[in-house]
Amino acid sequence: MYRQKVSIILLATLLALPFAGCKPETIPDRDMVKILAEVFITDAIVSTSHYSYKFSKRDSIEYYRPIFSQLGYSDEQFARSIDYYLNNPKEFDRVLDKVVNYLAQIEAEHKAKMTQDKVEKVDTVKFARDPNNLWELKEAYAFPADGDQDSVFFRIPIMGDGNYRLTAKVKVLPNDESIDPYASIWFARDSSGIRYNVLKQQYSKSARDMGLSLTLTLKDSTYTHIEGVIMGHVEQDGDWKKFAQVSNIRLAFTPFAPLRPDMRRVPMEIDTSYSRVRALELEEVE
């Protein structure tokens, strides 16, 4: 919890540097606690080696807009609230204590739910989907139509120990304005932000069809999801666009042992909110 609190303080400090002003009308504590908790969780999921660089720019507030805007607050309200709390450290410390407690509560509830799910779903579906293709998002993307700068983040529950192979057909045009476009995949434990066995494949801007092929081997049942980006890129400033096409996306699973025929199908949970991963270079972790 101490590390969480330090991370939130660092985050808030860097966000607020470009803003100044007199005492504003701040966002109420009950909402500020939820906002800062979600900010911390988001950064744990998409943590990057360019941490300080990301938060040193004024427009970095755009990264968190979906978090506070869903509660009805504007960029200015959020920035001024952070600025106020930094100028009133006792008030800010009080709010951060509530954030830490709120995160602890979420963690406890999540662990309780996971325990209950394991009791109720023994021998059910991690083998729910078609193992030959776990991909249930769109199978094709065209940029910039599907996002000027989006990376297409995915998060899919694993089916057990075995090999996971991500394939696709990719074409990046010579006029693509992203820096070092790539695909990357890794295993993760829920929303802990911990990544295991990260693989990465660079794309060339040749206008030729390229084959994307990345294979991960899982031998640790404590990991719960396979995650990644289909069109990642190095972070950069300014107004720029991607010009690329991705099609025939598949994620195949080959278990170490044959799947039992009595494994029944159930609905899968999949994260389709790839808009959170935008203009980020994801760090490779051994």
KEDOTOR-822607 format. One record per residue: x, y, z of N, C-alpha, C in turn; residue in one letter. Coordinates in steps of 0.001 Angstrom, whole numbers, padded with zeros to 6 digits, always signed. Layout:
% residues N
XYZXYZXYZA
...
% end
This chain:
% residues 286
+000818-001210+000000+000000+000000+000000+000854+001263+000000M
+002010+001194+000679+002897+002366+000711+003359+002711-000688Y
+003718+001660-001479+004178+001919-002838+003065+002509-003688R
+001827+002056-003468+000699+002612-004207+000538+004088-003902Q
+000665+004423-002642+000496+005814-002238+001578+006687-002858K
+002823+006210-002847+003922+006973-003448+003698+007169-004935V
+003217+006114-005620+002958+006216-007055+001906+007260-007367S
+000857+007295-006549-000217+008260-006774+000290+009683-006550I
+001116+009873-005516+001671+011205-005259+002536+011650-006430I
+003379+010755-006935+004232+011088-008070+003400+011433-009285L
+002388+010616-009550+001508+010847-010684+000846+012217-010594L
+000275+012492-009453-000436+013753-009274+000504+014948-009378A
+001704+014811-008842+002667+015899-008885+003039+016246-010315T
+003329+015222-011118+003733+015462-012494+002592+015997-013329L
+001364+015529-013076+000204+016029-013810-000039+017507-013532L
+000194+017919-012314-000188+019265-011912+000866+020315-012213A
+002058+019914-012614+003127+020886-012814+002757+022019-013770L
+002059+021747-014898+001786+022843-015819+000694+023788-015364P
-000038+023438-014305-001196+024236-013909-000906+025051-012641F
-001472+026210-012582-001329+027051-011391-002590+027874-011230A
-002788+028397-010033-003952+029239-009827-004310+029326-008364G
-005293+030151-008052-005719+030322-006674-006643+029168-006281C
-007117+029194-005056-007923+028094-004550-009193+027909-005378K
-009361+026735-005995-010526+026506-006841-011609+025740-006100P
-012711+025529-006783-013732+024631-006261-013287+023224-006637E
-012941+022411-005659-012349+021109-005942-013406+020037-006172T
-012980+018960-006815-013839+017790-006995-014077+017178-005611I
-015305+016815-005278-015597+016247-003951-014732+015016-003664P
-014433+014829-002380-013564+013723-001970-014049+012376-002497D
-015354+012131-002409-015868+010807-002776-015559+010474-004233R
-015594+011498-005102-015287+011273-006512-013785+011310-006773D
-013070+012167-006048-011621+012258-006245-010948+010944-005863M
-011453+010303-004828-010897+009013-004403-011077+007983-005521V
-012259+007930-006115-012520+006984-007205-011635+007290-008412K
-011481+008572-008718-010671+008975-009875-009218+008569-009697I
-008631+008912-008548-007219+008601-008317-006982+007099-008239L
-007951+006362-007696-007808+004907-007644-007796+004326-009051A
-008687+004815-009904-008735+004326-011293-007487+004728-012063E
-006950+005915-011775-005703+006361-012400-004574+005396-012055V
-004486+005018-010786-003431+004098-010360-003585+002739-011037F
-004806+002213-011078-005049+000911-011694-004705+000950-013180I
-005103+002029-013861-004817+002173-015280-003324+002155-015551T
-002566+002890-014745-001118+002942-014958-000439+001623-014620D
-001020+000873-013694-000453-000445-013383-000604-001377-014576A
-001708-001229-015314-001975-002088-016456-001080-001734-017639I
-000927-000463-017908-000166-000039-019092+001097+000702-018699V
+001770+000224-017663+002987+000882-017193+004036+000889-018296S
+004858+001937-018305+005851+002104-019355+007146+002623-018787T
+008241+002322-019459+009545+002790-019004+009673+004298-019141S
+008835+004906-019978+008899+006357-020177+007938+007061-019213H
+007954+006665-017963+006996+007150-016966+007075+008656-016784Y
+008264+009157-016454+008379+010587-016199+008183+011391-017471S
+008625+010859-018611+008449+011582-019878+006975+011752-020201Y
+006201+010703-019955+004775+010741-020277+004053+011825-019500K
+004402+011987-018232+003685+012927-017393+004280+014331-017418F
+005358+014543-018181+005989+015853-018200+005331+016797-019181S
+004425+016275-020015+003796+017111-021031+002417+017566-020556K
+002023+018777-020969+000724+019315-020572-000418+018454-021079R
-000286+017908-022306-001395+017154-022869-001504+015744-022305D
-000663+015394-021331-000780+014067-020727-002104+013902-019993S
-002749+015019-019670-004046+014934-018988-005080+014242-019872I
-004883+014268-021192-005816+013618-022105-005871+012114-021850E
-004759+011560-021366-004682+010126-021100-005687+009715-020027Y
-005970+010620-019096-006867+010299-017987-008283+010848-018174Y
-008526+011519-019297-009841+012136-019507-010996+011149-019364R
-010908+009920-019924-012040+008990-019778-012376+008671-018330P
-011387+008780-017425-011606+008433-016026-012463+009473-015321I
-012051+010760-015421-012818+011768-014688-014023+012284-015470F
-013974+012179-016814-015110+012689-017602-016358+011833-017409S
-016176+010526-017123-017348+009682-016918-018097+010045-015632Q
-017428+010793-014741-018089+011292-013535-018585+012724-013716L
-018416+013250-014942-018957+014566-015255-018014+015730-015016G
-016704+015470-014892-015754+016553-014621-014913+016878-015860Y
-014516+018140-015973-013743+018608-017113-012244+018534-016829S
-011441+018754-017892-009988+018791-017735-009583+019840-016703D
-010185+021019-016792-009811+022115-015897-010151+021789-014444E
-011319+021189-014221-011704+020837-012849-010732+019831-012252Q
-010348+018842-013049-009414+017830-012555-008047+018445-012268F
-007527+019236-013217-006204+019833-013052-006172+020804-011870A
-007222+021609-011730-007269+022571-010627-007430+021875-009283R
-008139+020767-009271-008294+020015-008025-006953+019445-007582S
-006208+018866-008534-004884+018337-008224-003980+019458-007727I
-004046+020604-008399-003215+021746-008018-003553+022206-006595D
-004837+022228-006276-005261+022644-004937-004720+021688-003874Y
-004865+020376-004124-004411+019401-003138-002905+019452-002939Y
-002162+019708-004010-000704+019810-003868-000301+021038-003063L
-001103+022067-003109-000835+023267-002327-001398+023163-000910N
-002118+022068-000654-002669+021817+000686-002346+020370+001055N
-001088+020109+001395-000613+018735+001594-001381+017928+002633P
-001862+018572+003689-002625+017824+004686-003927+017302+004104K
-004588+018157+003320-005827+017742+002660-005547+016612+001670E
-004448+016770+000920-004101+015776-000089-003740+014437+000555F
-003029+014509+001669-002649+013284+002370-003888+012559+002878D
-004864+013319+003319-006116+012726+003802-006832+011998+002660R
-006867+012633+001476-007515+012019+000323-006754+010769-000125V
-005420+010851-000130-004617+009707-000548-004784+008517+000398L
-004961+008790+001689-005233+007709+002630-006528+006995+002256D
-007519+007774+001840-008791+007180+001418-008613+006371+000134K
-007750+006851-000761-007479+006126-001997-006859+004766-001692V
-005880+004757-000816-005210+003509-000440-006215+002533+000180V
-007073+003043+001055-008093+002188+001673-009079+001673+000631N
-009421+002528-000327-010359+002152-001385-009759+001042-002260Y
-008464+001182-002599-007784+000164-003387-007698-001161-002620L
-007451-001069-001315-007385-002281-000487-008736-002988-000471A
-009815-002187-000428-011155-002757-000428-011439-003468-001759Q
-011044-002818-002867-011236-003421-004181-010467-004731-004289I
-009226-004713-003796-008393-005913-003851-009008-007045-003040E
-009514-006716-001847-010126-007735-000992-011383-008313-001642A
-012208-007440-002234-013421-007902-002903-013091-008780-004100E
-012023-008382-004831-011629-009153-006001-011143-010545-005599H
-010326-010615-004545-009831-011909-004087-010978-012797-003626K
-011958-012189-002940-013106-012966-002478-013902-013516-003661A
-014049-012684-004697-014790-013118-005888-014040-014225-006622K
-012715-014073-006722-011911-015082-007400-012006-016421-006684M
-011982-016375-005347-012093-017603-004562-013436-018268-004792T
-014502-017457-004801-015842-017987-005024-015985-018560-006421Q
-015408-017853-007404-015475-018327-008792-014786-019674-008956D
-013644-019843-008258-012924-021114-008361-013752-022255-007789K
-014506-021949-006708-015356-022979-006106-016496-023348-007042V
-017088-022333-007695-018259-022556-008539-017915-023064-009929E
-016659-022815-010389-016331-023127-011780-015219-024161-011926K
-015093-025040-010958-014084-026082-011062-014368-026913-012316V
-013330-027108-013120-013425-027902-014348-014407-027349-015366D
-014686-026034-015315-015488-025456-016379-014579-024623-017247T
-014907-023535-017600-014324-023003-018751-013077-022300-018931V
-012122-022544-018423-011028-021896-019076-010955-022482-020475K
-011590-023618-020689-011585-024245-022011-012908-023966-022734F
-013432-022765-022533-014759-022456-023051-014778-022123-024527A
-013752-021428-025006-013771-020980-026389-013173-022017-027337R
-013257-021724-028610-012616-022556-029621-011104-022401-029473D
-010372-023424-029077-008935-023275-028844-008153-022919-030099P
-008743-023190-031266-008056-022850-032516-008092-021363-032813N
-008982-020646-032140-009037-019194-032316-009748-018556-031131N
-008971-018053-030174-009533-017387-028994-009923-015950-029278L
-009517-015422-030429-009750-014006-030751-011218-013781-031042W
-011881-012930-030244-013291-012623-030454-013542-011130-030620E
-012473-010382-030895-012615-008975-031247-012768-008872-032761L
-012680-007656-033295-012665-007488-034743-011468-008232-035314K
-011639-008822-036470-010543-009554-037094-009730-008687-038044E
-010176-007455-038258-009448-006564-039169-009581-005117-038707A
-008511-004351-038886-008485-002928-038550-007826-002165-039688Y
-008314-000945-039916-007708-000069-040916-007469+001288-040264A
-006262+001785-040397-005901+003060-039798-005628+004078-040907F
-006105+005333-040716-006604+005947-039477-008103+005778-039201P
-008837+005064-040054-010280+004935-039857-010620+004369-038481A
-009837+003417-037973-010085+002810-036668-009292+003477-035553D
-008814+004686-035790-008083+005438-034769-006790+005999-035314G
-006639+007313-035188-005423+007961-035692-004167+007419-035027D
-004254+007192-033699-003058+006834-032946-003282+005635-032016Q
-004381+004925-032175-004691+003825-031263-003792+002618-031504D
-003588+001847-030435-002686+000702-030502-003414-000642-030598S
-004723-000663-030385-005532-001888-030366-005032-002837-029274V
-005348-002481-028045-004991-003300-026890-006012-004426-026717F
-005537-005633-026381-006455-006733-026099-006067-007431-024803F
-007049-008045-024165-006846-008768-022901-007817-009944-022884R
-007284-011165-022980-008110-012353-023146-007766-013380-022063I
-008760-013964-021398-008485-014979-020374-007748-016174-020972P
-006787-016713-020238-006061-017881-020718-006898-019143-020564I
-006485-020215-021231-007186-021492-021169-006372-022567-020471M
-005237-022200-019913-004408-023184-019233-002993-023189-019780G
-002169-024110-019279-000791-024200-019747-000743-024690-021189D
+000185-024121-021947+000316-024500-023343+000910-023365-024147G
+000795-023449-025473+001321-022423-026375+000191-021548-026906N
+000429-020245-026918-000519-019264-027438+000146-018557-028620Y
-000466-018656-029797+000148-018102-031006-000758-017036-031612R
-000250-015800-031670-000967-014676-032277-000470-014501-033705L
-001389-014522-034667-001025-014335-036067-001946-013302-036706T
-001463-012674-037765-002254-011705-038520-001495-011341-039789A
-002198-010694-040705-001580-010118-041896-001546-008612-041710K
-000376-008013-041845-000192-006594-041548+000457-005878-042727V
-000033-004673-043008+000575-003822-044029+000685-002407-043460K
+001901-001890-043368+002126-000525-042903+002606+000292-044097V
+001895+001369-044408+002206+002166-045593+003401+003092-045355L
+004103+003459-046421+005269+004343-046277+004950+005696-045658P
+003709+006174-045826+003340+007479-045252+002851+007371-043812N
+002970+006184-043204+002606+006016-041793+003483+006942-040938D
+002851+007669-040015+003564+008686-039235+003941+008228-037826E
+003652+006968-037484+004033+006466-036163+005524+006137-036149S
+006088+006099-034939+007506+005773-034778+007651+004312-034376I
+008421+003564-035162+008730+002160-034870+007483+001337-034538D
+006541+001195-035465+005336+000405-035200+005679-001054-034906P
+004902-001680-034012+005191-003039-033589+003952-003716-033014Y
+004065-005024-032818+003074-005795-032072+003788-006388-030862A
+003044-006593-029771+003648-007161-028568+002595-007936-027787S
+003016-009062-027181+002113-009853-026342+002851-010291-025085I
+002065-010599-024027+002637-011049-022761+001528-011693-021928W
+001923-012388-020868+000967-012922-019905+000858-011958-018731F
-000315-011940-018080-000540-011023-016950-001392-011701-015888A
-001250-011186-014650-002085-011645-013546-003163-010602-013286R
-004385-010884-013688-005501-009964-013487-005080-008545-013876D
-005293-007563-012966-004936-006175-013292-003734-005716-012470S
-002834-006655-012143-001692-006320-011292-000647-005485-012009S
-000648-005511-013347+000364-004781-014094+001639-005581-014291G
+001734-006760-013677+002918-007608-013822+002843-008349-015154I
+003907-008247-015959+003943-008921-017245+005006-010012-017261R
+004689-011084-017971+005600-012225-018016+005819-012647-019464Y
+007089-012869-019814+007445-013415-021126+006974-012504-022262N
+007398-011264-022243+006984-010294-023262+007692-010581-024585V
+006908-010640-025663+007452-010790-027015+007046-009591-027858L
+007898-009244-028821+007656-008051-029633+008105-008304-031069K
+007326-007808-032030+007701-007903-033442+007559-006545-034097Q
+008623-006048-034693+008606-004748-035362+007985-004871-036755Q
+007344-003785-037199+006811-003714-038558+007681-002784-039395Y
+007770-003062-040682+008459-002152-041603+007417-001398-042419S
+007739-000160-042780+006817+000675-043564+007091+000475-045055K
+006795-000723-045520+007145-001101-046891+005957-001218-047825S
+004744-001108-047278+003509-001280-048055+003333-002718-048535A
+004159-003625-048026+004029-005037-048368+003307-005777-047248R
+002594-006841-047613+001935-007666-046602+002993-008390-045774D
+002885-008251-044471+003805-008921-043553+003029-009903-042697M
+003680-010977-042314+003046-011948-041436+003415-011674-039995G
+002407-011406-039164+002637-011274-037725+002538-012668-037114L
+003542-013053-036352+003523-014364-035705+004310-014287-034400S
+003603-014385-033275+004227-014361-031947+003662-015513-031126L
+004537-016324-030552+004108-017484-029775+004647-017410-028349T
+003742-017510-027365+004117-017532-025960+003813-018909-025379L
+004682-019357-024486+004475-020634-023797+004195-020369-022321T
+003075-020891-021825+002685-020687-020433+002871-021975-019643L
+003624-021871-018538+003818-023004-017642+003534-022614-016188K
+002878-021479-016012+002605-020959-014669+001123-020633-014569D
+000381-021436-013831-001077-021281-013758-001524-020070-012956S
-000588-019336-012344-000989-018143-011587-001303-016972-012514T
-000883-017049-013776-001219-015994-014722-002620-016235-015260Y
-003376-015158-015450-004798-015281-015764-005183-014828-017166T
-004352-013980-017800-004718-013418-019103-003516-013357-020044H
-003804-013357-021322-002810-012996-022320-003214-011622-022843I
-002266-010704-022872-002536-009317-023257-001575-008898-024360E
-001845-007742-024943-000913-007226-025937-001475-006073-026729G
-000691-005625-027711-001113-004585-028646-000824-005068-030057V
-001732-004771-030973-001563-005180-032367-000781-004133-033162I
-001001-002855-032841-000323-001767-033565+000290-000794-032568M
+001281-001238-031816+001949-000364-030858+002894+000604-031558G
+003404+001564-030816+004308+002569-031382+005024+003301-030258H
+006109+003958-030602+006838+004785-029644+006093+006103-029471V
+005995+006559-028236+005268+007789-027938+005908+008993-028620E
+005068+009898-029096+005563+011112-029728+004527+012229-029576Q
+004978+013473-029703+004105+014640-029599+003440+014944-030934D
+002496+015874-030888+001938+016430-032113+000737+015688-032662G
+000241+016220-033782-000911+015665-034473-000409+014784-035611D
-000523+013478-035445-000017+012548-036456-000983+011379-036600W
-000818+010588-037652-001739+009487-037921-001008+008229-038354K
-001654+007115-038062-001168+005837-038567-001824+005549-039919K
-001072+004910-040791-001614+004458-042068-001212+002988-042217F
-002119+002117-041819-001808+000690-041793-003089-000134-041862A
-002913-001409-042198-004026-002343-042268-003635-003645-041578Q
-004571-004185-040799-004358-005463-040123-005565-006345-040399V
-005331-007593-040786-006451-008494-041089-006112-009920-040652S
-007128-010765-040670-006971-012195-040329-006310-012402-038961N
-006738-011634-037963-006163-011781-036628-006691-013061-035980I
-005765-013876-035465-006135-015119-034792-005242-015323-033564R
-005808-015939-032556-005034-016323-031374-005346-017787-031087L
-004406-018660-031419-004624-020099-031270-003969-020623-029998A
-004612-021606-029380-004108-022216-028156-003847-023701-028386F
-002638-024137-028068-002289-025558-028141-001899-026018-026747T
-002744-026810-026081-002451-027239-024701-001347-028284-024663P
-000706-028403-023510+000301-029441-023331-000349-030822-023260F
-001606-030864-022777-002358-032122-022710-003658-031926-023483A
-004208-032980-024111-005459-032846-024869-006595-032321-024006P
-007451-031478-024593-008604-030960-023866-009618-032079-023646L
-010215-032084-022463-011203-033108-022173-012514-032797-022894R
-013189-033788-023446-014432-033552-024197-015578-033052-023331P
-015489-033227-022003-016597-032814-021140-016510-031343-020746D
-015458-030614-021225-015356-029189-020907-016460-028441-021651M
-017345-027777-020924-018494-027129-021539-018172-025679-021907R
-018925-025108-022845-018723-023730-023274-019487-022771-022357R
-018865-021669-022014-019543-020606-021274-019073-019281-021855V
-019817-018182-021608-019395-016891-022162-018020-016497-021655P
-017190-015958-022534-015862-015514-022132-015888-014041-021780M
-014930-013628-020978-014767-012222-020640-013590-011684-021422E
-013788-010581-022101-012710-010021-022907-012740-008507-022832I
-011583-007893-022740-011484-006436-022645-011357-005848-024037D
-012368-005098-024462-012338-004495-025797-011961-003025-025759T
-011626-002496-024596-011367-001056-024458-009920-000734-024813S
-009572-000884-026102-008192-000656-026495-007847+000817-026522Y
-008828+001719-026339-008542+003153-026407-007651+003617-025259S
-007575+002814-024151-006719+003224-023048-005244+003195-023414R
-004872+002296-024337-003469+002209-024724-003290+003067-025963V
-002780+004260-025778-002695+005211-026862-001362+005932-026790R
-000594+005843-027845+000693+006522-027928+001639+006136-026802A
+001737+004833-026531+002629+004368-025473+003615+003354-026029L
+004854+003424-025605+005812+002366-025924+005859+001445-024724E
+005395+000195-024896+005332-000739-023787+006704-001341-023541L
+007092-001356-022275+008415-001821-021875+008493-003341-021957E
+009592-003860-022500+009811-005297-022509+010357-005705-021138E
+009768-006725-020565+010152-007193-019235+010621-008631-019351V
+011779-008913-018780+012275-010299-018819+011412-011173-017926E
% end
